[in-house]
Amino acid sequence: MLQVETVKQVREYVAKARAAGKRIGLVPTMGALHQGHLSLVKASKAQCACTVVSIFVNPTQFGPDEDLQAYPCTLDADRQACHDLGVDLLFVPTVQQMYPQPQLTWVNVDKLPDHLCGQSRPQHFRGVCTVVAKLFNIVQPDLAYFGQKDAQQLAILRRMAADLNLPVQIQACPIVREPNGLAMSSRNRYLSSQQRQQARCLNDALTHAQQLINAGQRDADTLIQAIRQIIDACPDAQVDYISLVDPELLQPMSVLDRDALIALAVKIGPARLIDNRLVRPPGTTDTAKQT
């Protein structure tokens, strides 16, 4: 595995790989790698002859009161994990390398960020789209891998790639969960053992909603209330949002009459956690792209 820090080094490496006829896979990350990230690397390794992993804590997607300075940095462990999985190129740029001058050009996707996480993080997806567009231009991958846990991000990046005719196929990988059902996240490190146990309520609530849907419930407000009751029973949990939306357009749905995404964000102790589940009412047909 080769580790590089500059855009020039990445482009030179990828150009040689492409000249050799290799398919390029990109796994963009902010480090603090866990099994969820590593599942993306494994997916790329299975489909591509050359896998590039980027580790960059992108400052432009953090708000002024968010955890940029405290975001976990475990570069030595991350490097070893990538080496063990056979990553070909590890790209670890500095902020100066990614943003060499004041950024005047931004990538914005309209409408899709208006709900869910975008309500409380108004500049977040502008930063995400801009840095991912930069990485796509630097690496020029054939495929790029993202986790279903960040369902809104996934939908937004898919729309960005389609609208801008970017020659990259975005691959979604399933949520990887801890033994108690908690979706794996770098921010889980902020939780105490007691808070980590409480955090299982997110997945428990989604499972309960799925059971209600299977039993015939179709009213979004009823499903949201059932989810909220389970989460509110956890003493440290504070709901940011619980929503049932269209999986592609991310618009709220009042009736579950087709494929839907149940998404939620909950603060437990110092960590803001997100989770989601794609659901399809029994008897309906596939009307949305599975993510």
C-alpha positions as CSV (number, residue, x, y, z in Angstrom):
1,M,0.0,0.0,0.0
2,L,1.2,3.4,-0.9
3,Q,0.3,6.5,1.2
4,V,0.4,9.9,-0.4
5,E,-0.5,13.4,0.6
6,T,-0.8,15.4,-2.6
7,V,-3.2,15.7,-5.5
8,K,-0.3,15.3,-7.9
9,Q,0.7,12.0,-6.4
10,V,-2.8,10.6,-6.6
11,R,-3.2,11.6,-10.2
12,E,0.1,10.1,-11.2
13,Y,-0.7,6.8,-9.4
14,V,-4.3,6.6,-10.8
15,A,-3.1,7.4,-14.4
16,K,-0.7,4.4,-14.3
17,A,-3.4,2.1,-12.9
18,R,-5.9,3.2,-15.6
19,A,-3.3,2.9,-18.3
20,A,-2.9,-0.7,-17.1
21,G,-6.6,-1.3,-17.6
22,K,-7.5,-1.3,-13.9
23,R,-11.0,-0.4,-12.6
24,I,-10.7,2.3,-9.9
25,G,-12.7,2.3,-6.7
26,L,-12.8,5.1,-4.2
27,V,-13.8,5.0,-0.6
28,P,-14.0,8.6,0.8
29,T,-13.7,8.7,4.6
30,M,-12.9,11.1,7.5
31,G,-10.9,8.4,9.3
32,A,-11.6,6.9,12.7
33,L,-12.3,3.8,10.6
34,H,-14.7,1.1,11.9
35,Q,-16.2,-2.1,10.4
36,G,-18.7,0.0,8.5
37,H,-15.9,1.8,6.6
38,L,-14.0,-1.4,6.1
39,S,-17.1,-3.0,4.6
40,L,-16.9,-0.3,1.9
41,V,-13.2,-1.1,1.3
42,K,-14.1,-4.8,1.0
43,A,-16.8,-4.0,-1.5
44,S,-14.3,-2.0,-3.6
45,K,-11.7,-4.7,-3.4
46,A,-14.3,-7.2,-4.7
47,Q,-15.2,-5.1,-7.7
48,C,-12.1,-3.0,-8.6
49,A,-8.5,-3.8,-9.4
50,C,-7.4,-0.6,-7.7
51,T,-8.9,0.7,-4.5
52,V,-8.2,4.2,-3.2
53,V,-9.1,5.2,0.3
54,S,-9.1,8.9,1.3
55,I,-8.9,10.1,4.9
56,F,-9.7,13.8,5.3
57,V,-11.7,15.5,8.0
58,N,-13.4,18.1,5.9
59,P,-13.8,21.4,7.7
60,T,-16.3,22.8,5.3
61,Q,-19.0,20.3,6.3
62,F,-18.8,21.2,10.0
63,G,-20.9,24.0,11.5
64,P,-19.4,26.6,14.0
65,D,-20.7,24.7,17.1
66,E,-20.0,21.2,15.8
67,D,-17.2,18.7,16.7
68,L,-14.5,19.5,14.2
69,Q,-11.7,19.9,16.7
70,A,-12.8,16.9,18.7
71,Y,-13.4,14.6,15.8
72,P,-11.5,11.4,16.5
73,C,-8.2,10.9,14.7
74,T,-6.7,7.4,14.6
75,L,-4.5,7.6,11.6
76,D,-2.0,4.9,12.7
77,A,-4.8,2.3,13.3
78,D,-6.6,3.4,10.1
79,R,-3.4,3.0,8.0
80,Q,-2.9,-0.5,9.4
81,A,-6.5,-1.5,8.7
82,C,-6.2,-0.3,5.1
83,H,-2.9,-2.1,4.7
84,D,-4.4,-5.3,6.1
85,L,-7.3,-5.2,3.6
86,G,-5.0,-4.7,0.7
87,V,-5.8,-1.0,-0.1
88,D,-3.7,0.1,-3.1
89,L,-3.5,3.8,-2.4
90,L,-4.2,5.8,0.8
91,F,-4.7,9.5,0.2
92,V,-4.3,11.6,3.4
93,P,-4.3,15.2,2.3
94,T,-3.9,18.3,4.5
95,V,-6.5,21.1,4.6
96,Q,-4.0,23.2,2.6
97,Q,-3.8,20.5,-0.1
98,M,-7.6,20.3,-0.5
99,Y,-8.3,24.0,0.0
100,P,-5.1,25.8,-1.2
101,Q,-6.9,29.1,-1.4
102,P,-10.2,30.6,-0.1
103,Q,-13.0,28.5,-1.5
104,L,-15.2,30.6,-3.9
105,T,-16.8,27.7,-5.8
106,W,-19.3,25.5,-4.0
107,V,-21.4,22.5,-5.1
108,N,-25.0,22.9,-4.0
109,V,-27.9,20.5,-4.5
110,D,-31.3,22.1,-4.1
111,K,-34.3,20.7,-2.2
112,L,-32.8,17.4,-1.1
113,P,-30.9,19.0,1.9
114,D,-34.1,20.9,3.1
115,H,-35.2,18.1,5.4
116,L,-33.7,15.6,7.8
117,C,-30.1,16.5,8.8
118,G,-30.1,19.6,6.6
119,Q,-32.6,21.4,8.8
120,S,-30.2,21.5,11.8
121,R,-27.0,21.5,9.7
122,P,-27.7,24.1,6.9
123,Q,-24.2,24.2,5.4
124,H,-23.3,20.6,5.9
125,F,-24.2,19.2,2.5
126,R,-22.7,22.1,0.6
127,G,-19.4,21.1,2.3
128,V,-20.0,17.4,1.6
129,C,-20.9,17.8,-2.1
130,T,-17.9,20.2,-2.6
131,V,-15.3,17.9,-1.1
132,V,-16.7,14.8,-2.7
133,A,-16.7,16.5,-6.1
134,K,-13.1,17.5,-5.5
135,L,-12.2,13.9,-4.7
136,F,-14.1,12.6,-7.8
137,N,-12.1,15.1,-9.9
138,I,-8.8,14.1,-8.2
139,V,-9.2,10.3,-8.3
140,Q,-11.6,10.0,-11.2
141,P,-12.9,6.7,-9.9
142,D,-15.1,4.3,-11.9
143,L,-17.0,3.5,-8.6
144,A,-17.3,5.3,-5.3
145,Y,-18.6,3.6,-2.1
146,F,-20.8,5.1,0.6
147,G,-22.7,3.6,3.5
148,Q,-26.5,3.4,3.7
149,K,-26.3,4.8,7.2
150,D,-25.9,8.3,5.7
151,A,-29.0,7.9,3.6
152,Q,-29.5,11.6,2.9
153,Q,-25.9,12.1,1.9
154,L,-26.2,9.1,-0.4
155,A,-29.3,10.5,-2.1
156,I,-27.7,13.9,-2.5
157,L,-24.5,12.6,-3.9
158,R,-26.3,10.4,-6.4
159,R,-28.3,13.4,-7.6
160,M,-25.1,15.5,-7.8
161,A,-23.4,12.9,-9.9
162,A,-26.4,12.5,-12.2
163,D,-27.0,16.2,-12.6
164,L,-23.4,17.0,-13.3
165,N,-22.9,14.0,-15.6
166,L,-20.0,12.8,-13.5
167,P,-18.6,9.5,-14.9
168,V,-18.8,7.7,-11.6
169,Q,-21.1,4.9,-10.3
170,I,-22.1,5.4,-6.7
171,Q,-22.4,2.2,-4.8
172,A,-24.4,1.9,-1.6
173,C,-23.4,-0.6,1.1
174,P,-25.6,-1.9,3.9
175,I,-25.5,-0.5,7.4
176,V,-23.1,-2.4,9.7
177,R,-24.3,-2.7,13.2
178,E,-22.8,-3.4,16.6
179,P,-24.0,-6.5,18.4
180,N,-26.7,-4.6,20.2
181,G,-28.0,-3.2,16.9
182,L,-26.5,0.3,17.1
183,A,-25.3,1.5,13.7
184,M,-21.6,1.8,13.6
185,S,-20.3,5.4,13.6
186,S,-17.1,7.1,14.4
187,R,-19.1,9.2,16.9
188,N,-20.0,6.1,18.9
189,R,-16.6,6.6,20.5
190,Y,-18.1,9.6,22.4
191,L,-20.6,7.3,24.2
192,S,-20.1,5.8,27.7
193,S,-20.9,2.1,28.1
194,Q,-24.3,3.0,29.5
195,Q,-25.1,5.5,26.7
196,R,-24.0,2.9,24.2
197,Q,-26.6,0.5,25.6
198,Q,-29.3,3.2,25.5
199,A,-28.4,4.0,21.9
200,R,-29.8,0.6,20.8
201,C,-33.2,2.3,21.1
202,L,-32.7,3.8,17.6
203,N,-32.6,0.4,15.9
204,D,-35.2,-1.0,18.2
205,A,-37.6,1.8,17.3
206,L,-37.0,1.2,13.5
207,T,-37.6,-2.5,14.0
208,H,-40.9,-1.8,15.8
209,A,-42.0,0.5,13.0
210,Q,-41.2,-2.2,10.5
211,Q,-43.4,-4.6,12.5
212,L,-46.2,-2.1,12.4
213,I,-45.9,-1.7,8.7
214,N,-45.9,-5.5,8.2
215,A,-49.1,-5.6,10.3
216,G,-50.8,-3.1,8.0
217,Q,-50.0,0.4,9.4
218,R,-49.7,3.0,6.7
219,D,-50.1,6.4,8.5
220,A,-46.8,8.2,8.8
221,D,-47.8,10.2,11.9
222,T,-48.8,7.0,13.7
223,L,-45.5,5.3,12.8
224,I,-43.5,8.4,13.8
225,Q,-45.3,8.5,17.2
226,A,-44.6,4.8,17.8
227,I,-40.9,5.4,17.1
228,R,-40.8,8.5,19.4
229,Q,-42.3,6.6,22.3
230,I,-39.5,4.0,22.2
231,I,-36.8,6.6,22.0
232,D,-38.3,8.9,24.6
233,A,-38.2,6.0,27.1
234,C,-34.3,6.3,27.0
235,P,-33.3,8.9,29.7
236,D,-30.4,10.3,27.8
237,A,-32.1,10.5,24.3
238,Q,-33.1,13.8,22.7
239,V,-34.8,13.5,19.4
240,D,-33.6,15.8,16.6
241,Y,-36.0,14.5,14.0
242,I,-38.0,11.4,13.1
243,S,-39.3,11.4,9.5
244,L,-40.7,9.2,6.8
245,V,-39.6,10.4,3.4
246,D,-39.3,9.4,-0.3
247,P,-36.0,7.6,-0.6
248,E,-34.8,9.6,-3.7
249,L,-36.4,13.1,-3.3
250,L,-36.4,13.0,0.5
251,Q,-39.8,14.7,0.7
252,P,-42.0,13.9,3.7
253,M,-44.7,11.3,3.1
254,S,-48.0,11.3,5.0
255,V,-49.1,7.8,3.8
256,L,-46.9,4.8,3.3
257,D,-48.2,3.8,-0.1
258,R,-44.8,3.0,-1.8
259,D,-41.2,2.5,-0.9
260,A,-40.1,4.9,1.9
261,L,-37.1,5.8,4.1
262,I,-37.7,6.1,7.8
263,A,-34.8,8.3,9.1
264,L,-34.0,9.7,12.5
265,A,-31.4,11.6,14.4
266,V,-31.1,11.4,18.1
267,K,-28.6,13.0,20.5
268,I,-27.4,10.7,23.3
269,G,-25.0,12.3,25.7
270,P,-22.3,14.1,23.6
271,A,-23.1,12.2,20.3
272,R,-25.6,13.0,17.6
273,L,-26.5,9.6,16.1
274,I,-28.4,8.9,12.9
275,D,-30.0,5.7,11.6
276,N,-32.6,4.7,9.0
277,R,-34.4,1.9,7.4
278,L,-35.8,1.4,3.9
279,V,-39.3,0.0,4.0
280,R,-41.7,-1.3,1.5
281,P,-45.4,-2.0,2.5
282,P,-46.4,-5.5,1.8
283,G,-48.3,-5.7,-1.5
284,T,-46.7,-2.7,-3.1
285,T,-44.2,-2.7,-6.0
286,D,-40.7,-1.3,-6.1
287,T,-41.1,2.3,-7.0
288,A,-37.8,3.7,-5.8
289,K,-34.2,3.1,-6.5
290,Q,-32.8,1.0,-3.6
291,T,-30.0,2.7,-1.8
